[in-house]
Amino acid sequence: MMDGELGAFLRSRREATPPDRVGLPAGPRRRTPGLRRAELATLAQVSVEYLTRLEQGRDTRPSPEILAALADALRLDGADREHLRQLAAAHHSRQLCPQGRGTASRTVRPSVRALLDAVRDAPAHAANRLGDLLAWNDPFDRIARPLGLLDGARPNLTWYVFTDERARDAFPDWAATADHQVAELHRQRRGDPATDAFADRLARTVGTPFTDRWRRRPVSAPAHGVRELRHPQAGPLRLAYETLSLGDDTGQWVVVQVPADPVSAGRLDHLLGRRPGRLRAVAG
């Protein structure tokens, strides 16, 4: 659960920060590749006792100044800093609203479904913060169904990536895809008990490939980029994706994909049964 997550996140970043990154010598007798508590405490100008209480979850209300000092000392990037801020905010939100966020929403607004249908030439789908695929258009169906991604009554991209053997064939860079899915889970977590329950199910089902990533607490999940697929009918595809937040409290977003090069554009045209050149490849 989220209790103690602020401290656990700080500890994960301390243990992942090599001394030379912050200008400290590694030393010959170091038992861990990361920073010691005393080293981080010195860099952030806090006491070791206070840092220990934070990491153990015995102090959950650090001031913004202390969080900023720790973030600076650890050289956190923008995504990690934002996640740290959200973890602190989530604790205060739970004090005001102890019931939490509840079950991840699976209800898609009619206007979102209409938007997906209106995107006729490009694969597009709507998902929630657990990776549940909630709605999609016909081009996405033609790409995803042969991969097995839409099997079952409640298809879920994260579950597919970690539990379906076909996923390792579908995604040539499977490790990067798995990292991305775990980062999305952590980034969207924010005190949500449904995310913790889902992560527990994955941990029991998959084991190390998921739990090792979950413990690292990644949060940098790019909202756009290029994803490679090995499609059983179209062959290799490079698809540029854009993630569009719906801008409400449902924790849902729409993902639209377009071919990233002319070869992928031609193969996608063929798969969708349309005139070649209908959908242009993006530059780069």
N, C-alpha and C positions, 0 to 999 in steps of 0.2 A: 504494500500500500504506500501512499505518499508520505505517511509519517516517517520522518527521518530522511526523506529524499533529498532535501537541501544539503544536509551534511554528507550524504552518500555521493552526491554529485561533486561536491568540493573535494572529497577524498579521491574520487576517480580521476579528477583532473590533476591533483597533486601527485598521485602515483604515476601518472602518464607524462609528467613534465621532467625531462632530463635536466640535471644541474647546469649543463653548459648552455642551455637555452636562456637561463636567467643569470648567466655570468658567474656560476659557482664551479669549482673543480669537482670532478667526479670522485676522486679519491680511490685508493686501492681496497678499502675494506667495506665498501658500500654493499649492503645486502639487497637493496632494491634499486631499480634503474631510475625511479622517480625521486622527488624531493622528500626529505624527512620533515616531520611536523615542525621541528625546531627551526629548520631552514625557512619554511614558508612563513612561520610566525615572525621571524626576524625581518624578512622581506616586506611583509605586510604591516609590521609594527603593531602586532597584537601579541598577547601572551600565549604560550604553549597551552596553558590550562584552558584558556577560552577557545582556542582552535580545537582542542580535544572535545570540548563540550559541543561545539558546532558539528563536528564530524560524527559524533555519536548520537546526535539528535536530541541532546539534553538542553540545548539552547536553540530555539527556532525563530528568534526575532532579532537577527543582527540588523544594525542600522545600515542605511544606504551607504554611508561613508565606509563602513567596514567591508561591505560587499564589494565596493569599488576598489578598496585597497587590496583585497584578496584577488579580484579579477586582474588588476594591474600586475600584481606580483606573479601570477600564474601565466601572464601574457595571453589571456583568453581572447579568442576571436569574437567577432560580432554575434555569431549564432550562440556561442556559449554564454556570452554576457546577457543576451536577451533571455535565454533559458533560465539563467540564475535569477534574473529579475522576476520572471514569471513564477518560479518556485517560491520565492519570498512572498509574492502577491497571493499565490494560491493558499499559503498558510493563513494569511489574514482573511481571505475569502471564506475559508472553512470555519473560521471563528464566527463570522457573520452569518454564514449559511452552512451549518454543519451537515446538511443532508448531501452535499456534494452535487456533482453534475448529473449523476444517474446514468441510465443506459444510453449508449450511442444511438443517435437518431437514425432510423432507416426510412423515414418518410421524406419523399422527394416532392417538392412543390410542382404543381402542374406546369408552371412557367419554365422550370428547369427542364422538364421532359420535352416541352415544346422547343426549347433552345437546342437540345441534343438532336431532335428531329430536323431542325432547320439547318444544322451543320451536316449537309448531305454528302459532301465529298471527302471529309476527313474523319478518321476514327475518333470518337469522343465518348467519354463516360463520366458518370458522377459516382463519387465514393465518399465514405465517411472516414473518421479518424482511425478506425480499426482496419481500414483497407477493404471493407465490404463494398462490392460493386452493386450499386443501387439501381442504376438505369444506364442505358447505352443506346447508341444508334446502330444502324445496320452495318456501316463500314467497320465499326469496332467488333460487332458480332462475327463478321467474316474473318477478322484477324484472330480474335481470341478463342472462338469455339474450337477450331482445329487443334489449338494448343492444349485443350482440356481446361482452360481457365474458367469456363462458364459451366463446368460440370456441377451438379448438385443444385439444391434449392436455394442456397445462400452462398454464392461464389464470393471468395475473399482473396484478394491479390497476395496479401502477406502470408496467409495460410498456404496458398498454392506454391509460393516461392520456396517455403521451407519444408513442406510435407509431400509435394508431388514430384516424383522422379523426373517427370517430363519437363519440369521447370529448368533443370540444369542443361537440357538440350535447347530449350526455347531461348534462354538468356546466355549468350556466349561468355559474358562477364558476370557469371552468377554471383560471385562474391560481392561485387560492387552493388548489384541489385539487392542482395540480402542486406547489405549495410544500409542502403537507402531506406528500405522498408522499416528497419529497426529504428533508424533515425527519425522517421516520420512518427512512429509510435511514441517515442520519447518526447519529441517536439510538441505533439498534440496532447500529451498526457494531462498535465495541468490539474491534478487532483481527481481525475476521472477513475472511479472504481471499475468501470467496464473495461478500461484499458489494462488495468492490473490483472483482472480475471482472465482476459484474453492472453496476456503474456504468460500467466501461470499455465494455461492450457498448452500453449506452444512449448514452454519449457518441459512439461511432462511428456509431450509427444515427440519432440525433436531432440532435446538434450543439448549437447555442447554447441552445435552450429548456431543455435539461437541464444543460449544462455551466455556464452562468451561475449557475444555482441551486446546483449542487454546489459551486462555488468559494466561494459565500457561506457554506457550512457551517451551514445552519439546523438547529436541534435542537428547537425548540419546536413539538411536534406534539400538539395537545390530544387527550386520550383520550376526550373526549365533546364533543358539539356538535350542530349541525344541518347537514345536507347537502341541497342542492337538486338535484333530478333533473328532466330533461325526458324523460318516458317515452313511447315511441311508441304505447303502448296506453292507459295510464292518464292521460297528460297530466302537467302539472307536479306534482311531489311534494316535500314538505318532510319529511325523515325525521330524527328525533333518534337519534343513535347513542351507544352506550356500548361501550368497549373493555375487555375483561376479560382480564387476563394469566393464563396457565395456571400461573404460579408455579413453573416448573422451568427447566432449562437449554436447552430446545429453541428458545427464542426465538419461541414461538407465542402467539397470542391469539385470542379469540373476539369478534366484533363483532355486536351485536344492534341492530336498528333498529326504531323505532316511529314512527307518524305524529306530526308536530309540531303539527298543527292539525286541526280537524274536517273541513275540505275534503280534506286529504290522507288522513285516516282513511276517508272515504267512497270516495275513488278507489282506495285500497289494498284495501278490502273488495271493490269491484267487480272489480279485477284478480285477486284470489285466489278469486273466485267464492263468497263467503260472505255471510251475512246482514249487512246494514248495521248498524254500531254494535257489531260483535263485538269490535273492538280500539279502545279509547278513545285519544284524542289526549292527549299529555302537556301539562301546563300550561306556558304561557310561549312 
